[in-house]
Amino acid sequence: MPIIVRLDVMLAERKVRSKALAEFVGITEANLSLLKQGKIKGVRFDTLEKICEYLQCQPGDLLRYAPDPADDALPPD
């Protein structure tokens, strides 16, 4: 997947527990875990906003784009 979720890195850097963040954001720890693992298809902007508010970061601190090397092997359109 070309989008890398770095939420676990930010939690570690800020020394924040997932449980505290989940409570602040208003989501379950299970859903936060799925987000940390990148196993979700999307995230609501209000959820992202609350995460950034609590961690005092920017959305770009949480998400990275890493192109899939296999995509380079595809012929151009």
C-alpha positions as CSV (number, residue, x, y, z in Angstrom):
1,M,0.0,0.0,0.0
2,P,1.5,3.3,-1.0
3,I,0.1,5.2,2.0
4,I,2.1,4.5,5.2
5,V,0.4,5.3,8.5
6,R,2.9,6.5,11.1
7,L,0.5,6.9,14.0
8,D,2.5,4.3,16.1
9,V,5.6,6.4,15.6
10,M,3.9,9.6,16.7
11,L,2.4,7.9,19.8
12,A,5.9,6.6,20.8
13,E,7.5,10.0,20.2
14,R,4.9,11.8,22.3
15,K,4.9,9.0,24.9
16,V,1.1,8.7,24.6
17,R,-0.9,5.5,25.1
18,S,-3.4,4.3,22.5
19,K,-6.1,4.2,25.2
20,A,-5.7,7.9,26.0
21,L,-5.8,8.9,22.4
22,A,-8.8,6.7,21.6
23,E,-10.8,8.2,24.5
24,F,-9.9,11.7,23.5
25,V,-10.8,11.1,19.8
26,G,-14.0,9.2,20.7
27,I,-13.2,5.9,18.9
28,T,-12.6,2.4,20.2
29,E,-9.1,1.1,20.9
30,A,-9.8,-1.6,18.3
31,N,-10.5,1.0,15.6
32,L,-7.4,3.0,16.6
33,S,-5.4,-0.2,16.3
34,L,-6.7,-0.8,12.8
35,L,-5.8,2.7,11.9
36,K,-2.2,2.3,13.3
37,Q,-1.8,-0.9,11.2
38,G,-3.0,0.8,8.0
39,K,-5.9,-1.7,7.7
40,I,-8.6,0.9,7.0
41,K,-9.7,2.3,3.7
42,G,-10.3,5.9,4.9
43,V,-10.3,8.2,7.9
44,R,-12.8,11.0,8.6
45,F,-11.3,14.5,8.7
46,D,-12.8,15.2,12.1
47,T,-11.0,12.0,13.4
48,L,-7.7,13.1,11.9
49,E,-8.2,16.6,13.3
50,K,-8.7,15.2,16.8
51,I,-5.7,13.0,16.5
52,C,-3.5,15.9,15.4
53,E,-4.9,18.1,18.2
54,Y,-4.1,15.6,20.9
55,L,-0.6,14.7,19.5
56,Q,0.1,18.4,18.5
57,C,1.1,17.4,15.0
58,Q,0.2,17.8,11.3
59,P,-1.6,15.2,9.2
60,G,1.7,14.9,7.2
61,D,3.4,13.7,10.4
62,L,1.0,10.8,10.5
63,L,0.8,9.8,6.8
64,R,3.5,9.1,4.2
65,Y,3.3,8.3,0.5
66,A,5.7,5.5,-0.6
67,P,5.2,4.4,-4.2
68,D,5.0,0.7,-4.8
69,P,8.1,-0.4,-6.8
70,A,5.9,-2.8,-8.7
71,D,4.1,0.1,-10.2
72,D,7.3,1.2,-12.0
73,A,7.3,-2.1,-13.9
74,L,3.9,-1.3,-15.5
75,P,4.1,0.0,-19.1
76,P,2.9,3.6,-19.6
77,D,-0.7,4.2,-20.7
